[in-house]
Every structure is written in structure tokens, then in C-alpha cells.
Amino acid sequence: MMKITPKILVYIDGTEEALTAMRYAVYMAKIHQMELYGIHVINTKALNDLVNAKIFLQMEQAEYLNDMQADAHKHLDELIHLAERKGVPVHPLIEEGDVYKEVMHAIKQEQVDILVLGELSPIRTRRDDQHNDMERLVRNAPCSIFLVKDKKRVNHLYSSI
């Protein structure tokens, strides 16, 4: 019988919460011998919405997209660095589009077992609650979800391996 290696996907968006989630995902991958994936979604849907609302000009859109692509590589490089220090290989994924749709697609495409997310930000308005991509992922992802909290403890666990 062939052994199946569980897959873990960590969503990276450049926030402090995502950094904590990355450390915990590396810890889990190392301790439980899981295959680690990291995904950063360049939110071109939001960017297009800003252009359509005439908040950004077309020229500014291209410049901002370049900045977003550079940030995506920087954030995934940070995950790769954290994982390499602990001997954990990473499959980095950079996608463009709607965050919710792209993460859901990656979960299905890679047959992910656990999605790791940083702690959710507080809900400011009812509208935020309905449209928050992370909230939608928690509610609708076809795999188990792990919300990472307690940065101090996570840093201790990461350092322990």
C-alpha cells in the first residue's frame, strides 16, 4: 500500500498574521512530514475595481501590478527561507485574480489536506463580514482549516525544530 503524504497550504499576504502562519505551517510540515505549499494571490480583481472606479489610471495600474508581483515574490521567498532553515521543501505558488477563487482552485488542484491561515482581522462592518475572502475560505474550503494565533507560542515552536 502506497503511503500518501498529507499536503498543507499556507496563504501568504504580507501581513504579520501571515508570517506567524508561515512559521506554524513550517513547524507542522516538519513535525508531521507534510508536503508544504505556499500561495500568494495578486489581487488583480481589486486592482481592476480601482481602475473601473477611476481611483487608479490605467498607467498606474501597470505600475502597481509590478509592485504587487515583486511583493508576492518577496513574501514567498520569506516562506522558502523559513522552511529551508528547518529542512522543509516548499512548493511556492503565485496566482493572479480573485483571492478566494485562486486559493480554492489551489486547494482542489493540489489536493490540499489543511489550509493554514493567519488570525482573521476584526470585522469592522457587516459588509466586510460578507465579503472578506478569509472568512469565505474558512466557511467554504473543502479541506480542514487551521487558524494560527498566539505569535509568541508559534515563534517558540518554530524555534524548537
C-alpha positions as CSV (number, residue, x, y, z in Angstrom):
1,M,0.0,0.0,0.0
2,M,1.4,3.4,-1.1
3,K,1.8,6.0,1.7
4,I,0.1,9.3,1.0
5,T,1.9,12.4,2.2
6,P,-0.6,15.0,3.5
7,K,-0.4,18.4,2.0
8,I,-0.5,21.7,3.8
9,L,-1.1,25.1,2.1
10,V,-0.4,28.4,3.8
11,Y,-1.9,31.6,2.5
12,I,0.6,34.5,2.4
13,D,-0.4,38.1,2.1
14,G,2.4,40.0,3.7
15,T,0.8,40.6,7.0
16,E,2.2,39.9,10.4
17,E,-0.5,37.3,10.8
18,A,0.6,35.6,7.6
19,L,4.2,35.5,8.9
20,T,3.0,33.7,12.0
21,A,1.0,31.3,9.9
22,M,4.1,30.6,7.7
23,R,6.2,29.7,10.8
24,Y,3.4,27.4,12.1
25,A,3.0,25.8,8.6
26,V,6.7,25.0,8.5
27,Y,6.6,23.6,12.0
28,M,3.6,21.4,11.1
29,A,5.2,20.2,7.8
30,K,8.4,19.3,9.7
31,I,6.9,17.6,12.7
32,H,4.2,15.7,10.7
33,Q,6.2,15.1,7.5
34,M,3.7,17.0,5.3
35,E,4.2,18.5,1.9
36,L,4.3,22.3,2.2
37,Y,2.8,24.7,-0.3
38,G,2.7,28.4,0.0
39,I,0.3,30.6,-2.0
40,H,0.3,34.4,-2.6
41,V,-2.5,35.8,-4.7
42,I,-2.0,39.0,-6.5
43,N,-5.4,40.5,-6.2
44,T,-6.0,41.8,-9.7
45,K,-9.7,41.7,-9.2
46,A,-9.4,44.5,-6.6
47,L,-6.9,46.4,-8.8
48,N,-9.3,46.2,-11.7
49,D,-12.1,47.5,-9.5
50,L,-9.9,50.5,-8.6
51,V,-9.3,51.3,-12.2
52,N,-13.0,50.9,-13.1
53,A,-13.9,53.2,-10.2
54,K,-11.4,55.7,-11.7
55,I,-9.4,55.7,-8.5
56,F,-6.3,54.4,-10.5
57,L,-5.5,55.4,-14.0
58,Q,-4.6,52.6,-16.5
59,M,-0.9,53.7,-16.4
60,E,-0.9,53.5,-12.6
61,Q,-2.4,50.0,-12.8
62,A,0.6,48.6,-14.6
63,E,3.0,50.1,-12.1
64,Y,1.0,48.9,-9.1
65,L,0.7,45.4,-10.6
66,N,4.5,45.3,-10.9
67,D,4.8,46.3,-7.3
68,M,2.3,43.6,-6.3
69,Q,4.2,41.0,-8.3
70,A,7.5,42.0,-6.6
71,D,5.8,41.8,-3.2
72,A,4.5,38.3,-4.0
73,H,8.0,37.0,-4.8
74,K,9.4,38.7,-1.6
75,H,6.7,37.1,0.6
76,L,7.2,33.6,-0.9
77,D,11.0,34.0,-0.7
78,E,10.4,34.6,3.0
79,L,8.5,31.4,3.4
80,I,11.2,29.5,1.4
81,H,13.9,30.9,3.7
82,L,11.9,30.0,6.9
83,A,11.4,26.5,5.5
84,E,14.9,25.9,4.3
85,R,16.3,26.8,7.7
86,K,14.3,23.9,9.0
87,G,15.0,21.5,6.1
88,V,11.5,21.7,4.7
89,P,11.0,21.9,1.0
90,V,8.3,24.3,-0.3
91,H,6.1,24.4,-3.4
92,P,5.6,28.2,-4.0
93,L,2.5,29.3,-5.9
94,I,1.9,32.8,-7.2
95,E,-1.5,33.4,-8.7
96,E,-3.3,36.4,-10.0
97,G,-7.1,37.1,-9.7
98,D,-9.7,36.9,-7.0
99,V,-8.1,35.7,-3.7
100,Y,-10.9,33.4,-2.7
101,K,-11.2,31.8,-6.1
102,E,-7.5,31.3,-6.6
103,V,-7.0,29.8,-3.1
104,M,-10.0,27.5,-3.6
105,H,-8.6,26.4,-7.0
106,A,-5.1,25.7,-5.5
107,I,-6.7,23.6,-2.7
108,K,-8.5,21.5,-5.3
109,Q,-5.7,21.4,-7.8
110,E,-3.0,20.3,-5.3
111,Q,-5.4,18.2,-3.3
112,V,-4.6,20.0,-0.1
113,D,-5.5,18.5,3.3
114,I,-5.1,21.5,5.5
115,L,-5.3,25.2,4.7
116,V,-3.3,27.4,7.2
117,L,-4.4,31.0,7.7
118,G,-3.2,33.8,9.9
119,E,-5.6,35.1,12.5
120,L,-8.6,36.8,11.0
121,S,-8.7,40.6,11.3
122,P,-11.6,42.0,13.3
123,I,-14.8,42.7,11.5
124,R,-15.4,46.4,11.1
125,T,-18.8,46.4,9.3
126,R,-21.4,43.8,8.3
127,R,-20.4,44.3,4.7
128,D,-16.7,43.4,5.5
129,D,-18.0,40.2,7.1
130,Q,-19.9,39.2,3.9
131,H,-17.1,40.0,1.5
132,N,-14.0,39.0,3.5
133,D,-12.0,36.4,1.5
134,M,-10.6,34.8,4.6
135,E,-14.0,34.4,6.1
136,R,-15.3,32.9,2.9
137,L,-12.4,30.4,2.8
138,V,-13.0,29.4,6.4
139,R,-16.6,28.7,5.7
140,N,-16.3,27.1,2.2
141,A,-12.9,25.4,1.8
142,P,-13.2,21.7,1.1
143,C,-10.3,20.8,3.4
144,S,-9.6,21.3,7.1
145,I,-8.7,24.9,8.2
146,F,-6.1,25.9,10.7
147,L,-6.3,29.4,12.0
148,V,-3.0,30.4,13.6
149,K,-3.0,32.6,16.7
150,D,-0.5,33.3,19.6
151,K,2.6,34.6,17.8
152,K,4.8,34.1,20.8
153,R,3.9,30.4,21.1
154,V,4.3,29.9,17.4
155,N,7.7,31.5,17.4
156,H,8.7,29.2,20.3
157,L,7.5,26.1,18.4
158,Y,9.3,27.2,15.2
159,S,12.5,27.8,17.1
160,S,12.2,24.3,18.7
161,I,12.6,22.4,15.5
